[in-house]
Structure formats: structure tokens, C-alpha cells
Amino acid sequence: MTTSPAERPTGSVEVRLAHTADLDDATLKAARILLYDVFDDMTAEDWEHSLGGLHALVHEDGVLIGHAAVVQRRLLHSGRALRCGYVEGVGVRADRRGRGHGAAMMDALERVIRNAYDLGALSASDAAAFYAARGWQLWRGPSSALTPTGIRRTPDEDGTLFVHTGSAPLDLEGDLTCDWREGDVW
């Protein structure tokens, strides 16, 4: 994806890709604070969902201004358990939006998804146009979660799930079931 000159990051900008285990406490704290500032409804469980995978971090002049993460999950589709790179915690500081930082983070995460997972997935409602413009496809079929008591439909998520196709054949109108986790399952 190309960006116009007005959308390109400016100043001394660094995009860093690092595993949760390689981030120090100060960086993790800064990322958590950033996401709580970006999202009014951010919860402790939402933050936890961003941990345990790779983080794309954007620093401008040494200050963290953007965060996104990809974590491994299992999705069930067409009788298969697929290794999924699930995108979480994508946010850019309000005064730094529209400069290509989100695109730079997604470039890094999409490379990881293409090379390490069967597919990528994420849940988005507010930023749907951003992901669609990057080639993410809207999942048109029903969504569910594999809960401790069995498979449960998640109809509130229908129309908000996007996939980044990889090596696995997908029927975008078929059933898609995510693994269980506390909080928002998608």
C-alpha cells in the first residue's frame, strides 16, 4: 500500500517489532497507557489479549505513539483447526493519526502473518475501512466461540470480523469459530 506524502510518518520515527518477552516493564506500561487513552472501553482483559505475541511499536523522537500486536490463536473452519495470527491492540495516539503509523505497524504484522500463520484475523467495527483498504476481507459467515461448555454462536461479532488470507483455503460465508479466552472472545 502506498501513502500520500501527507500520510507518511514524519520526524524521527522508529517502527520496532518485538516479542512480549523482549519488552521491558516501562515499554509495556507505556503501551498499556497508550491503548487505554486510545480506547474508551479498554479493559484489563483487552490488554491481556495483546500479550504473548509480537508487538509493532512506533516511536517518534523516543516517545511511544503507536502499538499493535499479533498473537497466536486457533480458529476452526471447514473441519480444520487453523493457526491464526490474531491482531490486537491497534492504536495510534490521537495527535499522531493520519500520518501512516497504523499502516507501518500493519505492514510489519502482515508480514508475520503471511510467513508464520495459516491466516490472519481481527475484529473491527470503527476501523473497518482501514483494514478493507489493506486487503483484509470481511467474514460474511456466522461466527462462534469454542467455550468450556461447547460451541456458542457470537452473533454480535458477525459483520465485524476480517481475515487476511494465507495458505488455508477459506469459505468467507462458512462458519468460523475462535478458541476460548476470558473477556471478548473475538
Secondary structure, DSSP 8 states (H G I E B T S, - for coil): ----TTTS--SSEEEEEEEGGGS-HHHHHHHHHHHHHH-TT--HHHHHHT-SSEEEEEEETTEEEEEEEEEEEEEEETTEEEEEEEEEEEEE-GGGTTSSHHHHHHHHHHHHHHHH-SEEEEE-STTHHHHHHTT-EE--S-EEEEETTEEEE-GGGTTTEEEEE-SS---TTS-EEE---SS---
